[in-house]
């Protein structure tokens, strides 16, 4: 039976308002309680719908110039070094990301979903991302504008009727659609997508 306190925590979790320690303890409770997971998923779907229904804000006049300058700088870099300034540069032609390095992670508008851009190769037509879903997280239904390759590194990822675990791979053709995906335990995955993918653009543009 779900307590009143758990209902309150689920609402705050869905809105991203729990503190780090409370969030960790609640995630553990979600993993162990199916009824609590279903409540959280319901609240997350409602929060997503409210976010999508919110009238679009008018961006500041300087934003367009800022984005265009970022694009111009990125496109001006030679293909062999066509990467934004993230990671640790080693010898020419090499780039390193430490697995325990917390920098570079950016939370998506969907609470509990995070991405980290590892590599961008515009000339070769692909980008490499890390993705992370927190326990009990549902990612909304979406259509793939381009091909998408996913490799689960840890945890579980449920796509349609499939349950993917560490080492499992999933490919999506351009134009295909997914209902909402979810993770019970939380998961980390590696994604290879086109350089104009919306997640890549978010990773580059978000502050």
Order of alpha helices (4+ residues) and beta strands (2+ residues): alpha-alpha-alpha-alpha-beta-beta-beta-beta-beta-beta-beta-beta-beta-beta-beta-beta-beta-beta-alpha
